[in-house]
Amino acid sequence: MISKKRKSVLVIDDERANIFTLTNILNPEYKVYAVIDSQKALQAVEKNMPDVILLDILMPEKDGYEVITELKASAKTKDIPVIFITGLDSIEAEEKGFAYGAADYIVKPFHSAIVKLRVQSQVKLVERLRQQALMTKISHYFLSDSHVDTLFTEALRTVGEFLDVAQVLLYRLDEDSNILICKNEWIHPDLDTESIENDRFEKLDKPTVSLMGELLSRGGGDEMCLNSNDPEVTQAMKPYRKNFPSFITAPIFVKGEICAVLDFLRDNDGSEWSESELNLADLVANIFSGVFIRDEIEHDLNIVLKLKTELIAAKEIAEHSSRAKSDFLSRMSHEMRTPMNIIIGMLQVLKMRGYPENLKEYIDEINNASNTLLQLIDDLLDISSMENGAIKLSASAFNIKDMLNAITQAIGYNASQKNQTFKYSFDPAIPALLIGDEKRIKQVITNLLINAVKYTPEHGEVCFDVQVISDESRSVMLQFEVSDNGIGISKEQQTNIFNIFEQADGSNTRTHSGVGIGLALAKRIVLMMGGSIVVESEPQKGAKFSFTCKLKKGSEEFNSLPY
């Protein structure tokens, strides 16, 4: 039998009483290891590789600060969260611990509920990070030119090892018989395959898709997994799950119809699957769905090339691919936006309720990072909506000086984090009140400035300038210019940077993050506003982006009107 592995905690403390207390609190939910001699701490961590480390500060041989320094210096252990356990209940002690890289604090004497919550919080965070890395790894598999069956089998192995299950099976729909047949599988190497007979969907008394449709209809959609946590599902699948009472069945949809099924099987006593595991199964099914869509596109291409000319076939496939890509971008962006809004909302609640002064810097960092990620998600939504023709510009009166001041304040903070000089100047002839799409203008400016800060090294310089280049009785033409002395862009790269998902450096070894959306979105918005955007740059000599925008002059009585 392959049992579900417990998460592990390593306690490093020279007092046996503390180890005994913490072990009693954390058992049986966690597997608890302990080290009394702090000089052997690093060796014990590398041997057991726990999910969380509880580290005492005051110890005779090496104190907690020396131990955490060793842990963070090791490539193997640096990402394991460390929670300090201490009797030093002071802000200074906490500040010092966080400076050394501690993830949290537990103060003696121990309170059972607090210990469990603090450990559980770090375990969930690590689990989310590992899941994100796993999803990225699986997605990269399908960028390979290897045969799709080989890629599916490798992906099943990777997910199976991550979840530590007995089997992962991929069934595909046989359209003639309306039955799902197993085409790819991964079996845990420790599983005794001779003593069991693999569950196979083709043994069902009625067509598989029919049975699954009945079960899924209770959930009201195609975004759920069938799983053994649900008594009704367990009862319905019991005749076909004799060897594996604990399972997740994730349907894979193409065009709203089931085309395949992903099965995760665990041969334990039927314990429940966690929410994290269910979400992971659903995410993997979504990735596989995208692969099936790609295969269907390739299949359609072969057919069309036999009824029609190559030019017509290429056009239809491109439109099909674009719709699938846009639908995927839109769906994933919406799914990501919900938890990001919750994070930002909770940070605002925390600010209103107050918090210790020593946490201000960390909360500000989290808030800035969250807003940056939310901006990226919004950009994804905008790109997908723009490609579908769903974005329309709107116009309303706005105070441009207030908008520019808000932008410079935010960018100034980002520049200061890299010790950069941020200079800006605004033409005094700019009217205070203008009419246009303030949100989109701000979006273009912000994208250009964020890129300038990103691609400029520490102690570099970023400049932002706004000038009036044409002033008429009822309108004004403005030119916005963002320049830097950063890494620059070659002439060859300048032809691609305004294309979606393109970067000046698109290699796997690039040193700057990003997915190549900002400039593509900026150009499309500028063009929609009747303006133009250009770049002037040379490698290692910085870059200058400028765009023009014609806006109507506003009045206090103006409310809103179509663009």
C-alpha positions as CSV (number, residue, x, y, z in Angstrom):
1,M,0.0,0.0,0.0
2,I,1.2,3.5,-0.9
3,S,0.1,5.9,1.9
4,K,-0.3,9.6,1.6
5,K,2.9,11.2,2.9
6,R,2.6,13.6,5.9
7,K,4.3,16.9,5.8
8,S,7.4,17.1,8.0
9,V,8.7,19.6,10.6
10,L,12.2,19.7,12.0
11,V,12.7,21.2,15.5
12,I,16.1,22.5,16.3
13,D,16.2,23.2,20.1
14,D,18.7,22.3,22.9
15,E,15.8,21.9,25.4
16,R,14.2,18.4,25.3
17,A,11.1,19.8,27.1
18,N,10.4,22.1,24.1
19,I,10.9,19.3,21.6
20,F,8.6,17.1,23.6
21,T,5.9,19.8,23.7
22,L,6.1,20.7,20.0
23,T,6.1,17.1,19.0
24,N,2.9,16.5,21.0
25,I,1.2,19.6,19.4
26,L,2.2,18.7,15.8
27,N,1.6,14.9,15.9
28,P,-0.1,13.1,14.2
29,E,-0.7,15.7,11.5
30,Y,3.0,16.2,10.8
31,K,6.1,14.0,10.9
32,V,8.3,15.6,13.5
33,Y,12.1,15.4,13.5
34,A,14.3,16.9,16.2
35,V,17.9,18.1,16.6
36,I,19.4,19.0,20.0
37,D,23.0,19.9,18.9
38,S,22.7,23.0,16.8
39,Q,26.1,22.3,15.2
40,K,24.5,19.4,13.4
41,A,21.5,21.4,12.3
42,L,22.5,21.9,8.6
43,Q,23.4,18.2,8.3
44,A,20.0,17.1,9.7
45,V,18.1,19.5,7.5
46,E,19.8,18.3,4.3
47,K,19.2,14.7,5.4
48,N,15.4,15.0,6.1
49,M,14.5,18.0,3.9
50,P,11.5,19.1,6.1
51,D,8.7,21.3,4.9
52,V,9.1,23.7,7.8
53,I,11.9,24.3,10.4
54,L,11.2,25.4,13.9
55,L,14.5,27.0,15.2
56,D,15.3,28.1,18.7
57,I,17.3,31.4,19.0
58,L,19.2,30.9,22.2
59,M,21.4,27.8,22.0
60,P,24.8,27.2,23.6
61,E,27.0,26.0,20.6
62,K,25.4,28.0,17.7
63,D,22.5,30.4,18.2
64,G,19.6,30.5,15.9
65,Y,21.0,33.4,13.9
66,E,24.1,31.5,13.0
67,V,22.1,28.4,12.0
68,I,19.7,30.3,9.8
69,T,22.6,32.0,8.1
70,E,24.0,28.6,7.2
71,L,20.6,27.4,6.0
72,K,20.1,30.4,3.7
73,A,23.6,30.1,2.3
74,S,22.9,26.5,1.1
75,A,21.3,26.1,-2.3
76,K,19.6,22.9,-1.1
77,T,18.0,24.4,2.1
78,K,17.6,28.2,1.4
79,D,13.9,27.9,0.4
80,I,12.7,26.0,3.4
81,P,10.7,28.4,5.6
82,V,12.2,28.9,9.1
83,I,10.0,29.8,12.1
84,F,11.9,31.1,15.1
85,I,10.9,29.8,18.5
86,T,11.9,32.1,21.3
87,G,11.2,33.6,24.7
88,L,12.5,37.0,23.5
89,D,9.2,38.8,23.2
90,S,10.5,42.1,21.7
91,I,10.2,44.1,18.5
92,E,14.0,44.3,18.3
93,A,14.3,40.5,18.4
94,E,11.6,40.1,15.7
95,E,13.2,42.7,13.4
96,K,16.6,40.9,13.7
97,G,15.0,37.5,12.9
98,F,13.2,38.8,9.8
99,A,16.4,40.5,8.7
100,Y,18.1,37.0,8.8
101,G,15.3,35.5,6.7
102,A,12.9,34.1,9.2
103,A,9.4,33.4,7.9
104,D,7.6,33.8,11.2
105,Y,7.9,33.8,15.0
106,I,6.4,31.5,17.8
107,V,6.9,32.9,21.3
108,K,7.2,30.7,24.4
109,P,5.3,29.4,26.3
110,F,3.7,27.6,23.4
111,H,0.0,27.9,22.6
112,S,-1.1,24.8,20.7
113,A,-3.5,26.6,18.3
114,I,-0.9,29.3,17.5
115,V,1.8,26.7,16.8
116,K,-0.5,24.7,14.4
117,L,-1.7,27.8,12.6
118,R,1.8,29.2,12.1
119,V,3.2,25.9,10.8
120,Q,0.1,25.3,8.6
121,S,0.4,28.8,7.0
122,Q,4.0,28.1,6.0
123,V,3.2,24.6,4.7
124,K,0.4,26.0,2.5
125,L,2.6,28.7,1.2
126,V,5.4,26.3,0.2
127,E,2.8,24.0,-1.3
128,R,1.5,26.8,-3.5
129,L,5.0,27.7,-4.7
130,R,5.8,24.1,-5.5
131,Q,2.5,23.8,-7.4
132,Q,3.3,26.9,-9.5
133,A,6.7,25.4,-10.3
134,L,5.1,22.1,-11.3
135,M,2.6,23.8,-13.6
136,T,5.3,25.7,-15.3
137,K,7.4,22.5,-15.7
138,I,4.4,20.6,-17.2
139,S,3.6,23.5,-19.6
140,H,7.2,23.6,-20.8
141,Y,6.9,19.9,-21.7
142,F,4.4,20.6,-24.4
143,L,6.7,23.2,-26.0
144,S,8.9,20.3,-27.1
145,D,8.9,18.7,-30.5
146,S,8.8,15.2,-29.0
147,H,5.8,12.9,-29.8
148,V,2.7,14.0,-27.9
149,D,2.3,10.5,-26.3
150,T,5.8,10.7,-24.9
151,L,5.1,14.2,-23.5
152,F,1.8,13.1,-21.9
153,T,3.5,10.1,-20.2
154,E,6.3,12.3,-18.9
155,A,3.7,14.8,-17.6
156,L,1.8,12.0,-15.8
157,R,5.0,10.8,-14.1
158,T,5.8,14.3,-12.9
159,V,2.4,14.9,-11.4
160,G,2.2,11.4,-10.0
161,E,5.5,11.8,-8.2
162,F,4.5,15.2,-6.9
163,L,1.1,14.0,-5.5
164,D,2.7,10.7,-4.4
165,V,-0.2,8.6,-5.8
166,A,-0.4,5.0,-6.9
167,Q,-1.4,5.7,-10.5
168,V,-2.2,8.5,-13.0
169,L,-4.0,7.5,-16.1
170,L,-5.1,9.4,-19.2
171,Y,-8.2,8.1,-21.0
172,R,-9.2,9.4,-24.4
173,L,-12.7,9.2,-26.0
174,D,-13.2,6.6,-28.7
175,E,-15.9,8.5,-30.7
176,D,-17.2,5.3,-32.4
177,S,-18.0,3.4,-29.2
178,N,-18.4,6.5,-27.0
179,I,-16.1,4.9,-24.4
180,L,-13.0,6.3,-22.8
181,I,-9.9,4.1,-23.3
182,C,-6.7,4.4,-21.4
183,K,-3.9,5.5,-23.7
184,N,-1.2,6.8,-21.3
185,E,-0.5,5.8,-17.7
186,W,2.1,6.2,-14.9
187,I,2.3,3.6,-12.1
188,H,4.2,4.2,-8.9
189,P,7.3,2.0,-8.9
190,D,6.5,0.7,-5.4
191,L,3.0,-0.5,-6.4
192,D,2.5,-4.3,-6.5
193,T,0.9,-4.5,-9.9
194,E,0.6,-8.3,-9.8
195,S,-1.8,-8.2,-6.9
196,I,-4.3,-5.8,-8.6
197,E,-6.1,-5.5,-11.8
198,N,-6.1,-2.0,-13.2
199,D,-9.4,-0.1,-13.2
200,R,-10.4,0.5,-16.8
201,F,-13.3,2.7,-17.8
202,E,-14.3,0.3,-20.7
203,K,-15.7,-2.1,-18.1
204,L,-18.6,0.3,-17.3
205,D,-22.0,-1.0,-17.9
206,K,-23.1,2.1,-19.8
207,P,-21.0,4.5,-22.0
208,T,-18.5,6.4,-19.8
209,V,-19.4,9.8,-21.1
210,S,-23.0,9.2,-20.2
211,L,-22.2,8.2,-16.6
212,M,-19.8,11.1,-16.2
213,G,-22.3,13.5,-17.6
214,E,-24.9,12.5,-15.0
215,L,-22.4,13.1,-12.2
216,L,-21.0,16.3,-13.5
217,S,-24.5,17.8,-14.1
218,R,-25.0,17.9,-10.4
219,G,-22.1,20.4,-10.2
220,G,-23.6,22.6,-12.8
221,G,-20.6,22.9,-15.2
222,D,-17.4,21.6,-16.7
223,E,-15.0,23.2,-14.2
224,M,-15.1,20.5,-11.5
225,C,-13.5,17.2,-10.7
226,L,-15.2,14.1,-9.6
227,N,-13.6,12.8,-6.5
228,S,-14.0,10.3,-3.6
229,N,-14.6,13.1,-1.1
230,D,-18.2,13.2,-2.5
231,P,-20.2,10.2,-1.1
232,E,-22.6,10.2,-4.2
233,V,-19.6,10.0,-6.6
234,T,-18.0,7.3,-4.5
235,Q,-21.2,5.2,-4.5
236,A,-21.7,5.6,-8.3
237,M,-18.1,4.7,-9.1
238,K,-17.8,2.0,-6.4
239,P,-18.2,-1.0,-8.8
240,Y,-15.3,0.4,-11.0
241,R,-13.0,1.4,-8.2
242,K,-12.5,-1.8,-6.3
243,N,-8.7,-1.4,-6.0
244,F,-8.6,2.3,-5.5
245,P,-11.3,3.7,-3.1
246,S,-9.5,7.1,-3.1
247,F,-9.6,8.9,-6.5
248,I,-9.9,12.1,-8.5
249,T,-11.4,12.1,-11.9
250,A,-10.8,15.3,-13.9
251,P,-12.7,15.6,-17.2
252,I,-10.9,17.3,-20.1
253,F,-13.1,19.4,-22.4
254,V,-12.8,20.6,-25.9
255,K,-15.5,22.9,-27.3
256,G,-17.6,22.1,-24.2
257,E,-17.5,18.3,-24.8
258,I,-15.6,15.7,-22.9
259,C,-12.8,14.4,-25.0
260,A,-10.6,12.8,-22.3
261,V,-10.4,12.0,-18.6
262,L,-7.5,12.3,-16.2
263,D,-7.5,9.8,-13.3
264,F,-5.5,10.1,-10.1
265,L,-5.7,6.9,-7.9
266,R,-4.5,6.4,-4.4
267,D,-4.5,2.9,-2.8
268,N,-4.8,4.0,0.8
269,D,-7.8,3.7,3.1
270,G,-9.9,6.2,1.2
271,S,-8.8,9.4,3.0
272,E,-10.0,12.7,1.6
273,W,-8.2,14.7,-1.0
274,S,-7.1,18.2,0.1
275,E,-8.4,21.3,-1.7
276,S,-4.9,22.0,-3.0
277,E,-4.8,18.5,-4.6
278,L,-8.2,19.0,-6.2
279,N,-7.2,22.3,-7.6
280,L,-3.9,20.9,-8.9
281,A,-5.8,18.1,-10.7
282,D,-8.1,20.7,-12.3
283,L,-5.2,22.8,-13.4
284,V,-3.4,19.8,-15.0
285,A,-6.6,18.9,-16.8
286,N,-6.8,22.5,-18.2
287,I,-3.3,22.3,-19.5
288,F,-4.1,19.0,-21.2
289,S,-7.2,20.5,-22.6
290,G,-5.0,23.1,-24.3
291,V,-2.8,20.4,-25.8
292,F,-5.9,18.6,-27.2
293,I,-7.1,21.8,-28.7
294,R,-3.7,22.2,-30.4
295,D,-3.8,18.7,-31.7
296,E,-7.4,19.3,-33.0
297,I,-6.1,22.4,-34.8
298,E,-3.4,20.4,-36.4
299,H,-5.9,17.7,-37.4
300,D,-8.2,20.3,-38.8
301,L,-5.3,21.7,-40.8
302,N,-4.7,18.4,-42.5
303,I,-8.3,18.1,-43.4
304,V,-8.7,21.6,-44.7
305,L,-5.6,21.4,-46.8
306,K,-7.3,18.4,-48.8
307,L,-11.0,20.7,-49.4
308,K,-9.3,24.1,-49.8
309,T,-6.2,26.1,-50.8
310,E,-3.2,26.4,-48.4
311,L,-3.9,30.1,-48.0
312,I,-7.5,29.6,-46.9
313,A,-6.6,26.8,-44.6
314,A,-3.9,28.8,-42.9
315,K,-6.3,31.6,-42.3
316,E,-9.0,29.5,-40.7
317,I,-6.5,27.7,-38.5
318,A,-4.9,31.0,-37.4
319,E,-8.4,32.3,-36.4
320,H,-9.1,29.1,-34.6
321,S,-5.8,29.2,-32.7
322,S,-6.3,32.9,-31.9
323,R,-9.7,32.2,-30.4
324,A,-8.4,29.3,-28.3
325,K,-5.5,31.4,-27.1
326,S,-7.7,34.4,-26.3
327,D,-10.3,32.2,-24.5
328,F,-7.4,30.6,-22.5
329,L,-5.9,34.0,-21.6
330,S,-9.2,35.4,-20.6
331,R,-10.2,32.5,-18.4
332,M,-6.8,32.2,-16.7
333,S,-6.6,36.0,-16.1
334,H,-10.0,36.0,-14.5
335,E,-9.1,33.0,-12.3
336,M,-5.9,34.8,-11.2
337,R,-7.5,38.1,-10.6
338,T,-9.9,36.8,-7.9
339,P,-7.2,35.7,-5.4
340,M,-5.1,38.8,-6.2
341,N,-8.1,41.1,-5.3
342,I,-8.5,39.2,-2.0
343,I,-4.8,39.7,-1.2
344,I,-4.9,43.4,-1.9
345,G,-8.2,43.8,-0.1
346,M,-6.8,42.1,3.0
347,L,-3.8,44.3,2.9
348,Q,-6.0,47.4,2.9
349,V,-8.0,45.9,5.9
350,L,-4.6,45.4,7.7
351,K,-3.6,48.9,7.0
352,M,-6.9,50.3,8.4
353,R,-6.7,48.2,11.5
354,G,-3.1,49.1,12.2
355,Y,0.0,47.0,12.5
356,P,3.4,47.1,14.2
357,E,5.7,49.7,12.7
358,N,8.4,47.1,12.1
359,L,6.1,45.3,9.6
360,K,5.4,48.4,7.5
361,E,8.3,47.8,5.1
362,Y,7.3,44.2,4.5
363,I,3.6,45.0,4.1
364,D,4.4,47.8,1.6
365,E,6.6,45.4,-0.3
366,I,3.8,42.8,-0.5
367,N,1.3,45.5,-1.5
368,N,3.6,46.8,-4.3
369,A,4.3,43.3,-5.6
370,S,0.5,42.5,-5.5
371,N,-0.3,45.6,-7.5
372,T,2.4,44.8,-10.0
373,L,1.0,41.3,-10.5
374,L,-2.6,42.6,-10.7
375,Q,-1.4,45.0,-13.4
376,L,0.1,42.1,-15.4
377,I,-3.2,40.2,-15.0
378,D,-5.2,43.2,-16.2
379,D,-2.8,43.5,-19.2
380,L,-3.6,39.9,-20.1
381,L,-7.3,40.5,-19.9
382,D,-6.9,43.7,-22.0
383,I,-4.9,41.8,-24.7
384,S,-7.4,39.0,-24.9
385,S,-10.4,41.5,-25.0
386,M,-8.7,43.7,-27.5
387,E,-8.1,40.8,-29.9
388,N,-11.8,39.9,-29.7
389,G,-12.7,43.6,-30.4
390,A,-14.2,43.9,-26.9
391,I,-12.3,47.0,-25.8
392,K,-13.7,50.4,-26.6
393,L,-12.2,53.7,-25.5
394,S,-14.2,56.0,-23.3
395,A,-13.8,59.7,-22.7
396,S,-14.3,61.8,-19.6
397,A,-12.9,64.9,-18.0
398,F,-9.9,64.4,-15.9
399,N,-7.1,66.4,-14.2
400,I,-4.0,65.4,-16.0
401,K,-1.7,66.9,-13.4
402,D,-3.2,64.8,-10.7
403,M,-2.8,61.7,-12.9
404,L,0.9,62.5,-13.7
405,N,1.7,63.2,-10.0
406,A,0.1,59.8,-9.0
407,I,2.2,58.1,-11.7
408,T,5.5,59.8,-10.7
409,Q,5.0,59.0,-7.0
410,A,4.5,55.2,-7.7
411,I,7.4,55.0,-10.2
412,G,9.6,57.1,-7.9
413,Y,9.3,54.4,-5.3
414,N,10.2,51.7,-7.8
415,A,13.3,53.6,-8.9
416,S,14.4,54.3,-5.4
417,Q,14.4,50.5,-4.7
418,K,17.2,50.3,-7.3
419,N,18.9,53.5,-6.2
420,Q,18.0,55.1,-9.5
421,T,17.6,58.8,-10.3
422,F,14.1,59.6,-11.5
423,K,13.6,62.9,-13.2
424,Y,10.4,64.3,-14.7
425,S,9.2,67.6,-16.2
426,F,5.8,68.7,-17.4
427,D,5.1,71.5,-19.8
428,P,3.3,74.3,-17.9
429,A,1.2,75.0,-21.0
430,I,-0.6,71.7,-20.5
431,P,-4.3,72.4,-19.7
432,A,-5.3,71.2,-16.2
433,L,-8.5,69.6,-17.4
434,L,-8.6,67.4,-20.5
435,I,-11.1,64.9,-22.0
436,G,-10.0,61.4,-22.9
437,D,-9.6,57.8,-21.6
438,E,-7.6,58.5,-18.4
439,K,-7.3,54.9,-17.5
440,R,-5.7,53.9,-20.9
441,I,-3.4,56.9,-21.1
442,K,-2.2,56.1,-17.6
443,Q,-1.8,52.5,-18.5
444,V,0.5,53.3,-21.5
445,I,2.7,55.7,-19.4
446,T,3.0,53.3,-16.5
447,N,4.0,50.4,-18.8
448,L,6.8,52.5,-20.4
449,L,8.1,53.8,-17.1
450,I,8.0,50.3,-15.5
451,N,10.1,49.0,-18.4
452,A,12.5,51.9,-18.1
453,V,13.1,51.1,-14.4
454,K,13.3,47.4,-15.1
455,Y,15.9,47.6,-17.8
456,T,18.0,50.3,-16.2
457,P,20.7,49.1,-13.7
458,E,21.2,50.3,-10.2
459,H,22.3,53.9,-9.9
460,G,21.0,54.6,-13.4
461,E,18.7,57.3,-14.6
462,V,15.1,57.4,-15.8
463,C,13.5,60.5,-17.3
464,F,9.9,61.3,-18.0
465,D,8.8,64.4,-20.0
466,V,5.4,65.7,-21.3
467,Q,5.2,68.5,-23.8
468,V,2.6,70.3,-25.8
469,I,3.4,70.0,-29.5
470,S,0.2,71.4,-30.9
471,D,-2.4,73.7,-29.2
472,E,-5.7,74.4,-30.9
473,S,-8.8,76.2,-29.7
474,R,-10.6,73.0,-28.6
475,S,-7.9,70.4,-28.5
476,V,-4.2,69.8,-27.6
477,M,-1.6,67.4,-29.0
478,L,0.7,66.0,-26.2
479,Q,4.0,64.1,-26.6
480,F,5.0,61.8,-23.7
481,E,8.6,60.8,-23.6
482,V,10.3,58.1,-21.4
483,S,14.1,57.7,-21.6
484,D,16.7,55.8,-19.7
485,N,20.4,55.0,-19.8
486,G,19.8,51.2,-19.4
487,I,20.7,48.2,-21.6
488,G,19.2,49.5,-24.8
489,I,17.7,47.7,-27.7
490,S,19.3,46.7,-31.0
491,K,17.8,47.7,-34.4
492,E,16.8,44.0,-35.0
493,Q,15.0,43.7,-31.7
494,Q,13.2,47.0,-32.2
495,T,11.1,45.4,-35.0
496,N,9.7,42.8,-32.6
497,I,9.2,44.4,-29.2
498,F,5.7,45.8,-30.0
499,N,4.5,42.3,-30.9
500,I,2.5,40.4,-28.3
501,F,4.6,38.1,-26.1
502,E,7.8,39.4,-27.5
503,Q,10.8,40.7,-25.5
504,A,14.1,42.2,-26.6
505,D,15.7,39.3,-24.8
506,G,13.4,36.3,-25.2
507,S,15.9,33.6,-24.2
508,N,15.6,31.3,-21.3
509,T,18.7,32.9,-19.7
510,R,17.3,36.4,-19.8
511,T,17.9,38.5,-16.6
512,H,14.7,40.5,-16.6
513,S,11.3,39.2,-15.9
514,G,8.1,39.8,-17.9
515,V,6.0,38.1,-20.6
516,G,6.2,40.7,-23.4
517,I,2.7,42.3,-23.0
518,G,3.2,45.9,-22.0
519,L,4.6,47.4,-25.2
520,A,2.2,45.4,-27.4
521,L,-0.7,46.7,-25.4
522,A,0.7,50.2,-25.3
523,K,1.0,50.4,-29.1
524,R,-2.5,49.2,-29.6
525,I,-4.0,51.7,-27.2
526,V,-2.0,54.6,-28.7
527,L,-3.2,53.6,-32.2
528,M,-6.8,53.4,-31.0
529,M,-6.4,57.0,-29.7
530,G,-5.2,58.1,-33.1
531,G,-1.6,58.6,-32.0
532,S,1.8,56.9,-32.7
533,I,4.6,55.4,-30.7
534,V,8.3,55.2,-31.6
535,V,11.5,54.0,-30.0
536,E,15.1,55.2,-30.4
537,S,17.8,53.1,-28.9
538,E,21.2,51.5,-29.2
539,P,22.6,48.6,-27.2
540,Q,24.2,49.7,-23.9
541,K,23.2,53.4,-24.6
542,G,19.7,53.4,-23.2
543,A,16.3,53.8,-24.9
544,K,13.8,56.5,-25.5
545,F,10.1,55.8,-26.1
546,S,7.7,58.5,-27.1
547,F,4.1,58.6,-28.1
548,T,1.6,61.3,-29.1
549,C,-2.0,61.7,-28.0
550,K,-4.6,64.3,-29.1
551,L,-7.0,65.2,-26.4
552,K,-9.9,67.7,-26.2
553,K,-9.8,70.5,-23.7
554,G,-12.2,70.0,-20.8
555,S,-14.5,72.1,-18.7
556,E,-15.8,71.7,-15.2
557,E,-19.4,71.1,-16.6
558,F,-18.2,68.1,-18.7
559,N,-19.3,64.7,-17.4
560,S,-18.8,61.9,-20.0
561,L,-19.4,61.1,-23.6
562,P,-18.4,58.3,-26.1
563,Y,-14.9,58.5,-27.4
